[in-house]
Amino acid sequence: MKELIRTQDPTVMLYAKTVLDGVGITSFEVDVNMSNLYGVLPRRLLVIDQDFDKVLDALMSNGVDADFSNGY
């Protein structure tokens, strides 16, 4: 699995998951409980390696503002 998004903004995470669900891509949100508990830890959205390029196209075409240049 590859990390797609790392954010503390739950609205960005929800929108990204909605876009991915709409195009039939399975994603997995991690560190949600730690983010809620401590507030300084970001949530992360993971996707399957084979879907990564398809995911980038889907998110960028739907205006998800994320930094994909981190090499994940």
N, CA, C and O atoms as a Tripos MOL2 file, in Angstrom:
@<TRIPOS>MOLECULE
protein
  288   287    72     0     0
PROTEIN
NO_CHARGES

@<TRIPOS>ATOM
      1 N           0.8390   -1.1740    0.0000 N.3       1 MET1
      2 CA          0.0000    0.0000    0.0000 C.3       1 MET1
      3 C           0.8870    1.2420    0.0000 C.2       1 MET1
      4 O           1.9930    1.2430    0.5410 O.2       1 MET1
      5 N           0.3710    2.2880   -0.6190 N.am      2 LYS2
      6 CA          1.1010    3.5510   -0.6780 C.3       2 LYS2
      7 C           0.2970    4.6350    0.0250 C.2       2 LYS2
      8 O          -0.9320    4.6650   -0.0260 O.2       2 LYS2
      9 N           1.0310    5.5180    0.6780 N.am      3 GLU3
     10 CA          0.3830    6.6550    1.3310 C.3       3 GLU3
     11 C           0.0340    7.6860    0.2730 C.2       3 GLU3
     12 O           0.8830    8.0970   -0.5180 O.2       3 GLU3
     13 N          -1.2070    8.0900    0.2700 N.am      4 LEU4
     14 CA         -1.6850    9.0380   -0.7230 C.3       4 LEU4
     15 C          -1.7950   10.4430   -0.1440 C.2       4 LEU4
     16 O          -1.3050   11.4060   -0.7350 O.2       4 LEU4
     17 N          -2.4340   10.5550    1.0020 N.am      5 ILE5
     18 CA         -2.6640   11.8590    1.6220 C.3       5 ILE5
     19 C          -2.3260   11.7680    3.0970 C.2       5 ILE5
     20 O          -2.5930   10.7600    3.7510 O.2       5 ILE5
     21 N          -1.7360   12.8320    3.6080 N.am      6 ARG6
     22 CA         -1.4710   12.9760    5.0430 C.3       6 ARG6
     23 C          -1.9970   14.3520    5.4310 C.2       6 ARG6
     24 O          -1.4600   15.3680    4.9890 O.2       6 ARG6
     25 N          -3.0420   14.3940    6.2510 N.am      7 THR7
     26 CA         -3.6610   15.6690    6.5940 C.3       7 THR7
     27 C          -4.3140   15.6110    7.9660 C.2       7 THR7
     28 O          -4.6620   14.5400    8.4620 O.2       7 THR7
     29 N          -4.4700   16.7710    8.5620 N.am      8 GLN8
     30 CA         -5.2200   16.8870    9.8070 C.3       8 GLN8
     31 C          -6.6290   17.3940    9.5450 C.2       8 GLN8
     32 O          -7.4290   17.5240   10.4720 O.2       8 GLN8
     33 N          -6.9330   17.6780    8.2940 N.am      9 ASP9
     34 CA         -8.2430   18.2020    7.9200 C.3       9 ASP9
     35 C          -9.1810   17.0490    7.5580 C.2       9 ASP9
     36 O          -9.0060   16.4250    6.5110 O.2       9 ASP9
     37 N         -10.1670   16.7570    8.4000 N.am     10 PRO10
     38 CA        -11.0610   15.6270    8.1150 C.3      10 PRO10
     39 C         -11.9210   15.8440    6.8710 C.2      10 PRO10
     40 O         -12.3750   14.8730    6.2660 O.2      10 PRO10
     41 N         -12.1540   17.1000    6.4740 N.am     11 THR11
     42 CA        -12.9650   17.3340    5.2840 C.3      11 THR11
     43 C         -12.2180   16.9480    4.0100 C.2      11 THR11
     44 O         -12.8270   16.4460    3.0660 O.2      11 THR11
     45 N         -10.9160   17.1740    3.9760 N.am     12 VAL12
     46 CA        -10.1070   16.7540    2.8240 C.3      12 VAL12
     47 C         -10.1220   15.2340    2.7210 C.2      12 VAL12
     48 O         -10.2660   14.6790    1.6310 O.2      12 VAL12
     49 N          -9.9720   14.5720    3.8520 N.am     13 MET13
     50 CA         -9.9590   13.1090    3.8690 C.3      13 MET13
     51 C         -11.3040   12.5450    3.4090 C.2      13 MET13
     52 O         -11.3450   11.6090    2.6110 O.2      13 MET13
     53 N         -12.3980   13.1110    3.9070 N.am     14 LEU14
     54 CA        -13.7280   12.6430    3.5290 C.3      14 LEU14
     55 C         -13.9840   12.8480    2.0400 C.2      14 LEU14
     56 O         -14.5190   11.9620    1.3740 O.2      14 LEU14
     57 N         -13.6050   14.0070    1.5190 N.am     15 TYR15
     58 CA        -13.8130   14.2770    0.0980 C.3      15 TYR15
     59 C         -12.9830   13.3290   -0.7650 C.2      15 TYR15
     60 O         -13.4810   12.8010   -1.7590 O.2      15 TYR15
     61 N         -11.7260   13.1110   -0.3920 N.am     16 ALA16
     62 CA        -10.8660   12.2020   -1.1560 C.3      16 ALA16
     63 C         -11.4300   10.7870   -1.1470 C.2      16 ALA16
     64 O         -11.4550   10.1240   -2.1850 O.2      16 ALA16
     65 N         -11.8820   10.3190    0.0070 N.am     17 LYS17
     66 CA        -12.4670    8.9790    0.0900 C.3      17 LYS17
     67 C         -13.7340    8.8820   -0.7580 C.2      17 LYS17
     68 O         -13.9790    7.8530   -1.3880 O.2      17 LYS17
     69 N         -14.5360    9.9380   -0.7790 N.am     18 THR18
     70 CA        -15.7600    9.9500   -1.5780 C.3      18 THR18
     71 C         -15.4370    9.8780   -3.0680 C.2      18 THR18
     72 O         -16.0850    9.1400   -3.8100 O.2      18 THR18
     73 N         -14.4460   10.6360   -3.5020 N.am     19 VAL19
     74 CA        -14.0240   10.5970   -4.9080 C.3      19 VAL19
     75 C         -13.5430    9.1920   -5.2690 C.2      19 VAL19
     76 O         -13.9210    8.6520   -6.3080 O.2      19 VAL19
     77 N         -12.7140    8.6070   -4.4160 N.am     20 LEU20
     78 CA        -12.1800    7.2720   -4.7020 C.3      20 LEU20
     79 C         -13.2800    6.2190   -4.7070 C.2      20 LEU20
     80 O         -13.2780    5.3300   -5.5590 O.2      20 LEU20
     81 N         -14.2100    6.3050   -3.7780 N.am     21 ASP21
     82 CA        -15.3370    5.3680   -3.7690 C.3      21 ASP21
     83 C         -16.1540    5.4990   -5.0490 C.2      21 ASP21
     84 O         -16.6510    4.5070   -5.5810 O.2      21 ASP21
     85 N         -16.2910    6.7290   -5.5400 N.am     22 GLY22
     86 CA        -17.0610    6.9780   -6.7510 C.3      22 GLY22
     87 C         -16.4620    6.3590   -7.9980 C.2      22 GLY22
     88 O         -17.1900    6.0120   -8.9280 O.2      22 GLY22
     89 N         -15.1440    6.2140   -8.0320 N.am     23 VAL23
     90 CA        -14.5010    5.5900   -9.1950 C.3      23 VAL23
     91 C         -14.1400    4.1270   -8.9260 C.2      23 VAL23
     92 O         -13.4650    3.4910   -9.7360 O.2      23 VAL23
     93 N         -14.5870    3.6020   -7.7990 N.am     24 GLY24
     94 CA        -14.4090    2.1830   -7.5070 C.3      24 GLY24
     95 C         -13.0450    1.7880   -6.9860 C.2      24 GLY24
     96 O         -12.6150    0.6520   -7.1850 O.2      24 GLY24
     97 N         -12.3540    2.7020   -6.3220 N.am     25 ILE25
     98 CA        -11.0280    2.4050   -5.7780 C.3      25 ILE25
     99 C         -11.1240    2.2540   -4.2680 C.2      25 ILE25
    100 O         -11.6880    3.1060   -3.5810 O.2      25 ILE25
    101 N         -10.5750    1.1770   -3.7670 N.am     26 THR26
    102 CA        -10.5730    0.9210   -2.3330 C.3      26 THR26
    103 C          -9.4480    1.7010   -1.6720 C.2      26 THR26
    104 O          -8.3060    1.6820   -2.1310 O.2      26 THR26
    105 N          -9.7880    2.3840   -0.5890 N.am     27 SER27
    106 CA         -8.7800    3.1240    0.1740 C.3      27 SER27
    107 C          -8.9400    2.7790    1.6460 C.2      27 SER27
    108 O          -9.9750    2.2630    2.0670 O.2      27 SER27
    109 N          -7.9100    3.0690    2.4160 N.am     28 PHE28
    110 CA         -7.9150    2.7450    3.8370 C.3      28 PHE28
    111 C          -7.3660    3.9270    4.6170 C.2      28 PHE28
    112 O          -6.2520    4.3870    4.3640 O.2      28 PHE28
    113 N          -8.1490    4.4130    5.5620 N.am     29 GLU29
    114 CA         -7.7520    5.5540    6.3870 C.3      29 GLU29
    115 C          -7.1110    5.0420    7.6760 C.2      29 GLU29
    116 O          -7.7020    4.2340    8.3920 O.2      29 GLU29
    117 N          -5.9050    5.5130    7.9630 N.am     30 VAL30
    118 CA         -5.1940    5.0750    9.1680 C.3      30 VAL30
    119 C          -4.8890    6.2730   10.0700 C.2      30 VAL30
    120 O          -4.9310    7.4250    9.6390 O.2      30 VAL30
    121 N          -4.5890    5.9740   11.3070 N.am     31 ASP31
    122 CA         -4.2390    6.9590   12.3410 C.3      31 ASP31
    123 C          -5.3940    7.8840   12.7080 C.2      31 ASP31
    124 O          -5.1680    8.9780   13.2260 O.2      31 ASP31
    125 N          -6.6160    7.4630   12.4490 N.am     32 VAL32
    126 CA         -7.7790    8.3030   12.7520 C.3      32 VAL32
    127 C          -7.9270    8.4830   14.2580 C.2      32 VAL32
    128 O          -8.1080    9.6050   14.7310 O.2      32 VAL32
    129 N          -7.8530    7.4000   15.0080 N.am     33 ASN33
    130 CA         -8.0250    7.4950   16.4580 C.3      33 ASN33
    131 C          -6.9120    8.3080   17.1030 C.2      33 ASN33
    132 O          -7.1720    9.0930   18.0140 O.2      33 ASN33
    133 N          -5.6880    8.1330   16.6480 N.am     34 MET34
    134 CA         -4.5710    8.9020   17.2010 C.3      34 MET34
    135 C          -4.7290   10.3860   16.8670 C.2      34 MET34
    136 O          -4.4090   11.2480   17.6860 O.2      34 MET34
    137 N          -5.2190   10.6760   15.6740 N.am     35 SER35
    138 CA         -5.4300   12.0650   15.2860 C.3      35 SER35
    139 C          -6.5080   12.7070   16.1490 C.2      35 SER35
    140 O          -6.3740   13.8550   16.5740 O.2      35 SER35
    141 N          -7.5750   11.9610   16.4050 N.am     36 ASN36
    142 CA         -8.6480   12.4810   17.2530 C.3      36 ASN36
    143 C          -8.1870   12.6600   18.6900 C.2      36 ASN36
    144 O          -8.5830   13.6170   19.3550 O.2      36 ASN36
    145 N          -7.3630   11.7580   19.1690 N.am     37 LEU37
    146 CA         -6.9210   11.7850   20.5560 C.3      37 LEU37
    147 C          -5.9180   12.8990   20.8200 C.2      37 LEU37
    148 O          -6.0610   13.6480   21.7870 O.2      37 LEU37
    149 N          -4.9140   13.0140   19.9740 N.am     38 TYR38
    150 CA         -3.8380   13.9700   20.2210 C.3      38 TYR38
    151 C          -3.9580   15.2600   19.4140 C.2      38 TYR38
    152 O          -3.4590   16.2970   19.8500 O.2      38 TYR38
    153 N          -4.5890   15.2260   18.2810 N.am     39 GLY39
    154 CA         -4.8000   16.4280   17.4930 C.3      39 GLY39
    155 C          -3.6200   16.9000   16.6610 C.2      39 GLY39
    156 O          -3.8110   17.6570   15.7090 O.2      39 GLY39
    157 N          -2.4250   16.4830   16.9870 N.am     40 VAL40
    158 CA         -1.2560   16.9260   16.2180 C.3      40 VAL40
    159 C          -0.8210   15.8880   15.1950 C.2      40 VAL40
    160 O          -0.0350   16.1940   14.2990 O.2      40 VAL40
    161 N          -1.3180   14.6820   15.3170 N.am     41 LEU41
    162 CA         -0.9530   13.6190   14.3860 C.3      41 LEU41
    163 C          -1.9200   13.6200   13.2090 C.2      41 LEU41
    164 O          -3.1340   13.6250   13.4130 O.2      41 LEU41
    165 N          -1.4110   13.6140   11.9950 N.am     42 PRO42
    166 CA         -2.2950   13.6360   10.8310 C.3      42 PRO42
    167 C          -2.9040   12.2670   10.5430 C.2      42 PRO42
    168 O          -2.3620   11.2280   10.9190 O.2      42 PRO42
    169 N          -4.0260   12.3000    9.8770 N.am     43 ARG43
    170 CA         -4.6310   11.0810    9.3380 C.3      43 ARG43
    171 C          -3.9360   10.7870    8.0180 C.2      43 ARG43
    172 O          -3.4390   11.6920    7.3490 O.2      43 ARG43
    173 N          -3.9080    9.5080    7.6500 N.am     44 ARG44
    174 CA         -3.2820    9.1330    6.3800 C.3      44 ARG44
    175 C          -4.2550    8.2890    5.5780 C.2      44 ARG44
    176 O          -5.0090    7.4920    6.1370 O.2      44 ARG44
    177 N          -4.2340    8.4680    4.2700 N.am     45 LEU45
    178 CA         -5.0640    7.6930    3.3640 C.3      45 LEU45
    179 C          -4.1500    6.8210    2.5150 C.2      45 LEU45
    180 O          -3.2600    7.3260    1.8300 O.2      45 LEU45
    181 N          -4.3730    5.5150    2.5620 N.am     46 LEU46
    182 CA         -3.5540    4.5520    1.8300 C.3      46 LEU46
    183 C          -4.3640    3.9250    0.7050 C.2      46 LEU46
    184 O          -5.5740    3.7350    0.8250 O.2      46 LEU46
    185 N          -3.6790    3.6070   -0.3880 N.am     47 VAL47
    186 CA         -4.2960    2.9030   -1.5090 C.3      47 VAL47
    187 C          -3.3710    1.7780   -1.9590 C.2      47 VAL47
    188 O          -2.1830    1.7710   -1.6370 O.2      47 VAL47
    189 N          -3.9190    0.8440   -2.6950 N.am     48 ILE48
    190 CA         -3.1470   -0.2790   -3.2260 C.3      48 ILE48
    191 C          -2.1540    0.2420   -4.2690 C.2      48 ILE48
    192 O          -2.4770    1.1390   -5.0470 O.2      48 ILE48
    193 N          -0.9630   -0.3200   -4.2760 N.am     49 ASP49
    194 CA          0.1060    0.1310   -5.1780 C.3      49 ASP49
    195 C          -0.3410    0.1980   -6.6400 C.2      49 ASP49
    196 O          -0.0390    1.1660   -7.3380 O.2      49 ASP49
    197 N          -1.0520   -0.8170   -7.1010 N.am     50 GLN50
    198 CA         -1.4460   -0.8830   -8.5080 C.3      50 GLN50
    199 C          -2.4260    0.2250   -8.8900 C.2      50 GLN50
    200 O          -2.5000    0.5990  -10.0600 O.2      50 GLN50
    201 N          -3.1740    0.7540   -7.9280 N.am     51 ASP51
    202 CA         -4.1660    1.7940   -8.2090 C.3      51 ASP51
    203 C          -3.6090    3.2070   -8.0850 C.2      51 ASP51
    204 O          -4.3310    4.1690   -8.3480 O.2      51 ASP51
    205 N          -2.3590    3.3590   -7.6960 N.am     52 PHE52
    206 CA         -1.8360    4.6740   -7.3270 C.3      52 PHE52
    207 C          -1.9380    5.6990   -8.4550 C.2      52 PHE52
    208 O          -2.3990    6.8150   -8.2190 O.2      52 PHE52
    209 N          -1.5240    5.3540   -9.6680 N.am     53 ASP53
    210 CA         -1.5790    6.3090  -10.7820 C.3      53 ASP53
    211 C          -3.0190    6.6790  -11.1270 C.2      53 ASP53
    212 O          -3.3190    7.8400  -11.4080 O.2      53 ASP53
    213 N          -3.8980    5.6950  -11.1050 N.am     54 LYS54
    214 CA         -5.3200    5.9400  -11.3650 C.3      54 LYS54
    215 C          -5.9120    6.8670  -10.3020 C.2      54 LYS54
    216 O          -6.7330    7.7340  -10.6010 O.2      54 LYS54
    217 N          -5.4820    6.6670   -9.0660 N.am     55 VAL55
    218 CA         -5.9500    7.4840   -7.9440 C.3      55 VAL55
    219 C          -5.5060    8.9320   -8.1110 C.2      55 VAL55
    220 O          -6.3000    9.8510   -7.9090 O.2      55 VAL55
    221 N          -4.2520    9.1430   -8.4750 N.am     56 LEU56
    222 CA         -3.7500   10.5030   -8.6640 C.3      56 LEU56
    223 C          -4.5650   11.2450   -9.7140 C.2      56 LEU56
    224 O          -4.9250   12.4060   -9.5170 O.2      56 LEU56
    225 N          -4.8570   10.5830  -10.8250 N.am     57 ASP57
    226 CA         -5.6570   11.2080  -11.8760 C.3      57 ASP57
    227 C          -7.0500   11.5640  -11.3710 C.2      57 ASP57
    228 O          -7.5490   12.6570  -11.6380 O.2      57 ASP57
    229 N          -7.6770   10.6440  -10.6430 N.am     58 ALA58
    230 CA         -9.0320   10.8790  -10.1360 C.3      58 ALA58
    231 C          -9.0690   12.0480   -9.1600 C.2      58 ALA58
    232 O          -9.9630   12.8910   -9.2370 O.2      58 ALA58
    233 N          -8.1100   12.1050   -8.2490 N.am     59 LEU59
    234 CA         -8.1120   13.1710   -7.2490 C.3      59 LEU59
    235 C          -7.7820   14.5260   -7.8590 C.2      59 LEU59
    236 O          -8.4200   15.5270   -7.5320 O.2      59 LEU59
    237 N          -6.7920   14.5650   -8.7400 N.am     60 MET60
    238 CA         -6.4260   15.8450   -9.3540 C.3      60 MET60
    239 C          -7.5500   16.3820  -10.2330 C.2      60 MET60
    240 O          -7.7910   17.5890  -10.2600 O.2      60 MET60
    241 N          -8.2370   15.5010  -10.9500 N.am     61 SER61
    242 CA         -9.3250   15.9640  -11.8160 C.3      61 SER61
    243 C         -10.5390   16.4180  -11.0150 C.2      61 SER61
    244 O         -11.4000   17.1190  -11.5480 O.2      61 SER61
    245 N         -10.6230   16.0300   -9.7410 N.am     62 ASN62
    246 CA        -11.7270   16.4540   -8.8800 C.3      62 ASN62
    247 C         -11.3210   17.5340   -7.8930 C.2      62 ASN62
    248 O         -12.0750   17.8470   -6.9710 O.2      62 ASN62
    249 N         -10.1490   18.1000   -8.0740 N.am     63 GLY63
    250 CA         -9.7450   19.2560   -7.2930 C.3      63 GLY63
    251 C          -9.2960   18.9900   -5.8760 C.2      63 GLY63
    252 O          -9.3360   19.8950   -5.0420 O.2      63 GLY63
    253 N          -8.8690   17.7720   -5.5760 N.am     64 VAL64
    254 CA         -8.3440   17.4990   -4.2410 C.3      64 VAL64
    255 C          -6.9680   18.1350   -4.1380 C.2      64 VAL64
    256 O          -6.0620   17.8080   -4.9040 O.2      64 VAL64
    257 N          -6.8220   19.0430   -3.1870 N.am     65 ASP65
    258 CA         -5.5730   19.7780   -3.0140 C.3      65 ASP65
    259 C          -4.6690   19.0020   -2.0740 C.2      65 ASP65
    260 O          -4.8250   19.0640   -0.8550 O.2      65 ASP65
    261 N          -3.7290   18.2770   -2.6430 N.am     66 ALA66
    262 CA         -2.7860   17.4970   -1.8380 C.3      66 ALA66
    263 C          -1.4240   17.5550   -2.5060 C.2      66 ALA66
    264 O          -1.3210   17.7370   -3.7190 O.2      66 ALA66
    265 N          -0.4050   17.4020   -1.7210 N.am     67 ASP67
    266 CA          0.9660   17.4290   -2.2320 C.3      67 ASP67
    267 C           1.3930   16.0020   -2.5350 C.2      67 ASP67
    268 O           1.6940   15.2310   -1.6240 O.2      67 ASP67
    269 N           1.4180   15.6520   -3.8210 N.am     68 PHE68
    270 CA          1.7980   14.3040   -4.2240 C.3      68 PHE68
    271 C           3.2740   14.2270   -4.5900 C.2      68 PHE68
    272 O           3.7190   13.2080   -5.1170 O.2      68 PHE68
    273 N           4.0370   15.2720   -4.3260 N.am     69 SER69
    274 CA          5.4440   15.2990   -4.7020 C.3      69 SER69
    275 C           6.3500   14.7180   -3.6300 C.2      69 SER69
    276 O           7.5740   14.7850   -3.7480 O.2      69 SER69
    277 N           5.7610   14.1460   -2.5820 N.am     70 ASN70
    278 CA          6.5730   13.6320   -1.4790 C.3      70 ASN70
    279 C           7.1430   12.2470   -1.7540 C.2      70 ASN70
    280 O           7.8040   11.6720   -0.8900 O.2      70 ASN70
    281 N           6.8980   11.7080   -2.9330 N.am     71 GLY71
    282 CA          7.5050   10.4460   -3.3070 C.3      71 GLY71
    283 C           6.7660    9.2060   -2.8570 C.2      71 GLY71
    284 O           7.2790    8.0970   -3.0070 O.2      71 GLY71
    285 N           5.5860    9.3620   -2.3140 N.am     72 TYR72
    286 CA          4.8360    8.1880   -1.8550 C.3      72 TYR72
    287 C           4.1740    7.5370   -3.0190 C.2      72 TYR72
    288 O           3.4890    6.5270   -2.8540 O.2      72 TYR72
@<TRIPOS>BOND
     1     1     2 1
     2     2     3 1
     3     3     4 2
     4     3     5 am
     5     5     6 1
     6     6     7 1
     7     7     8 2
     8     7     9 am
     9     9    10 1
    10    10    11 1
    11    11    12 2
    12    11    13 am
    13    13    14 1
    14    14    15 1
    15    15    16 2
    16    15    17 am
    17    17    18 1
    18    18    19 1
    19    19    20 2
    20    19    21 am
    21    21    22 1
    22    22    23 1
    23    23    24 2
    24    23    25 am
    25    25    26 1
    26    26    27 1
    27    27    28 2
    28    27    29 am
    29    29    30 1
    30    30    31 1
    31    31    32 2
    32    31    33 am
    33    33    34 1
    34    34    35 1
    35    35    36 2
    36    35    37 am
    37    37    38 1
    38    38    39 1
    39    39    40 2
    40    39    41 am
    41    41    42 1
    42    42    43 1
    43    43    44 2
    44    43    45 am
    45    45    46 1
    46    46    47 1
    47    47    48 2
    48    47    49 am
    49    49    50 1
    50    50    51 1
    51    51    52 2
    52    51    53 am
    53    53    54 1
    54    54    55 1
    55    55    56 2
    56    55    57 am
    57    57    58 1
    58    58    59 1
    59    59    60 2
    60    59    61 am
    61    61    62 1
    62    62    63 1
    63    63    64 2
    64    63    65 am
    65    65    66 1
    66    66    67 1
    67    67    68 2
    68    67    69 am
    69    69    70 1
    70    70    71 1
    71    71    72 2
    72    71    73 am
    73    73    74 1
    74    74    75 1
    75    75    76 2
    76    75    77 am
    77    77    78 1
    78    78    79 1
    79    79    80 2
    80    79    81 am
    81    81    82 1
    82    82    83 1
    83    83    84 2
    84    83    85 am
    85    85    86 1
    86    86    87 1
    87    87    88 2
    88    87    89 am
    89    89    90 1
    90    90    91 1
    91    91    92 2
    92    91    93 am
    93    93    94 1
    94    94    95 1
    95    95    96 2
    96    95    97 am
    97    97    98 1
    98    98    99 1
    99    99   100 2
   100    99   101 am
   101   101   102 1
   102   102   103 1
   103   103   104 2
   104   103   105 am
   105   105   106 1
   106   106   107 1
   107   107   108 2
   108   107   109 am
   109   109   110 1
   110   110   111 1
   111   111   112 2
   112   111   113 am
   113   113   114 1
   114   114   115 1
   115   115   116 2
   116   115   117 am
   117   117   118 1
   118   118   119 1
   119   119   120 2
   120   119   121 am
   121   121   122 1
   122   122   123 1
   123   123   124 2
   124   123   125 am
   125   125   126 1
   126   126   127 1
   127   127   128 2
   128   127   129 am
   129   129   130 1
   130   130   131 1
   131   131   132 2
   132   131   133 am
   133   133   134 1
   134   134   135 1
   135   135   136 2
   136   135   137 am
   137   137   138 1
   138   138   139 1
   139   139   140 2
   140   139   141 am
   141   141   142 1
   142   142   143 1
   143   143   144 2
   144   143   145 am
   145   145   146 1
   146   146   147 1
   147   147   148 2
   148   147   149 am
   149   149   150 1
   150   150   151 1
   151   151   152 2
   152   151   153 am
   153   153   154 1
   154   154   155 1
   155   155   156 2
   156   155   157 am
   157   157   158 1
   158   158   159 1
   159   159   160 2
   160   159   161 am
   161   161   162 1
   162   162   163 1
   163   163   164 2
   164   163   165 am
   165   165   166 1
   166   166   167 1
   167   167   168 2
   168   167   169 am
   169   169   170 1
   170   170   171 1
   171   171   172 2
   172   171   173 am
   173   173   174 1
   174   174   175 1
   175   175   176 2
   176   175   177 am
   177   177   178 1
   178   178   179 1
   179   179   180 2
   180   179   181 am
   181   181   182 1
   182   182   183 1
   183   183   184 2
   184   183   185 am
   185   185   186 1
   186   186   187 1
   187   187   188 2
   188   187   189 am
   189   189   190 1
   190   190   191 1
   191   191   192 2
   192   191   193 am
   193   193   194 1
   194   194   195 1
   195   195   196 2
   196   195   197 am
   197   197   198 1
   198   198   199 1
   199   199   200 2
   200   199   201 am
   201   201   202 1
   202   202   203 1
   203   203   204 2
   204   203   205 am
   205   205   206 1
   206   206   207 1
   207   207   208 2
   208   207   209 am
   209   209   210 1
   210   210   211 1
   211   211   212 2
   212   211   213 am
   213   213   214 1
   214   214   215 1
   215   215   216 2
   216   215   217 am
   217   217   218 1
   218   218   219 1
   219   219   220 2
   220   219   221 am
   221   221   222 1
   222   222   223 1
   223   223   224 2
   224   223   225 am
   225   225   226 1
   226   226   227 1
   227   227   228 2
   228   227   229 am
   229   229   230 1
   230   230   231 1
   231   231   232 2
   232   231   233 am
   233   233   234 1
   234   234   235 1
   235   235   236 2
   236   235   237 am
   237   237   238 1
   238   238   239 1
   239   239   240 2
   240   239   241 am
   241   241   242 1
   242   242   243 1
   243   243   244 2
   244   243   245 am
   245   245   246 1
   246   246   247 1
   247   247   248 2
   248   247   249 am
   249   249   250 1
   250   250   251 1
   251   251   252 2
   252   251   253 am
   253   253   254 1
   254   254   255 1
   255   255   256 2
   256   255   257 am
   257   257   258 1
   258   258   259 1
   259   259   260 2
   260   259   261 am
   261   261   262 1
   262   262   263 1
   263   263   264 2
   264   263   265 am
   265   265   266 1
   266   266   267 1
   267   267   268 2
   268   267   269 am
   269   269   270 1
   270   270   271 1
   271   271   272 2
   272   271   273 am
   273   273   274 1
   274   274   275 1
   275   275   276 2
   276   275   277 am
   277   277   278 1
   278   278   279 1
   279   279   280 2
   280   279   281 am
   281   281   282 1
   282   282   283 1
   283   283   284 2
   284   283   285 am
   285   285   286 1
   286   286   287 1
   287   287   288 2
@<TRIPOS>SUBSTRUCTURE
     1 MET1         2 RESIDUE 1 A MET
     2 LYS2         6 RESIDUE 1 A LYS
     3 GLU3        10 RESIDUE 1 A GLU
     4 LEU4        14 RESIDUE 1 A LEU
     5 ILE5        18 RESIDUE 1 A ILE
     6 ARG6        22 RESIDUE 1 A ARG
     7 THR7        26 RESIDUE 1 A THR
     8 GLN8        30 RESIDUE 1 A GLN
     9 ASP9        34 RESIDUE 1 A ASP
    10 PRO10       38 RESIDUE 1 A PRO
    11 THR11       42 RESIDUE 1 A THR
    12 VAL12       46 RESIDUE 1 A VAL
    13 MET13       50 RESIDUE 1 A MET
    14 LEU14       54 RESIDUE 1 A LEU
    15 TYR15       58 RESIDUE 1 A TYR
    16 ALA16       62 RESIDUE 1 A ALA
    17 LYS17       66 RESIDUE 1 A LYS
    18 THR18       70 RESIDUE 1 A THR
    19 VAL19       74 RESIDUE 1 A VAL
    20 LEU20       78 RESIDUE 1 A LEU
    21 ASP21       82 RESIDUE 1 A ASP
    22 GLY22       86 RESIDUE 1 A GLY
    23 VAL23       90 RESIDUE 1 A VAL
    24 GLY24       94 RESIDUE 1 A GLY
    25 ILE25       98 RESIDUE 1 A ILE
    26 THR26      102 RESIDUE 1 A THR
    27 SER27      106 RESIDUE 1 A SER
    28 PHE28      110 RESIDUE 1 A PHE
    29 GLU29      114 RESIDUE 1 A GLU
    30 VAL30      118 RESIDUE 1 A VAL
    31 ASP31      122 RESIDUE 1 A ASP
    32 VAL32      126 RESIDUE 1 A VAL
    33 ASN33      130 RESIDUE 1 A ASN
    34 MET34      134 RESIDUE 1 A MET
    35 SER35      138 RESIDUE 1 A SER
    36 ASN36      142 RESIDUE 1 A ASN
    37 LEU37      146 RESIDUE 1 A LEU
    38 TYR38      150 RESIDUE 1 A TYR
    39 GLY39      154 RESIDUE 1 A GLY
    40 VAL40      158 RESIDUE 1 A VAL
    41 LEU41      162 RESIDUE 1 A LEU
    42 PRO42      166 RESIDUE 1 A PRO
    43 ARG43      170 RESIDUE 1 A ARG
    44 ARG44      174 RESIDUE 1 A ARG
    45 LEU45      178 RESIDUE 1 A LEU
    46 LEU46      182 RESIDUE 1 A LEU
    47 VAL47      186 RESIDUE 1 A VAL
    48 ILE48      190 RESIDUE 1 A ILE
    49 ASP49      194 RESIDUE 1 A ASP
    50 GLN50      198 RESIDUE 1 A GLN
    51 ASP51      202 RESIDUE 1 A ASP
    52 PHE52      206 RESIDUE 1 A PHE
    53 ASP53      210 RESIDUE 1 A ASP
    54 LYS54      214 RESIDUE 1 A LYS
    55 VAL55      218 RESIDUE 1 A VAL
    56 LEU56      222 RESIDUE 1 A LEU
    57 ASP57      226 RESIDUE 1 A ASP
    58 ALA58      230 RESIDUE 1 A ALA
    59 LEU59      234 RESIDUE 1 A LEU
    60 MET60      238 RESIDUE 1 A MET
    61 SER61      242 RESIDUE 1 A SER
    62 ASN62      246 RESIDUE 1 A ASN
    63 GLY63      250 RESIDUE 1 A GLY
    64 VAL64      254 RESIDUE 1 A VAL
    65 ASP65      258 RESIDUE 1 A ASP
    66 ALA66      262 RESIDUE 1 A ALA
    67 ASP67      266 RESIDUE 1 A ASP
    68 PHE68      270 RESIDUE 1 A PHE
    69 SER69      274 RESIDUE 1 A SER
    70 ASN70      278 RESIDUE 1 A ASN
    71 GLY71      282 RESIDUE 1 A GLY
    72 TYR72      286 RESIDUE 1 A TYR
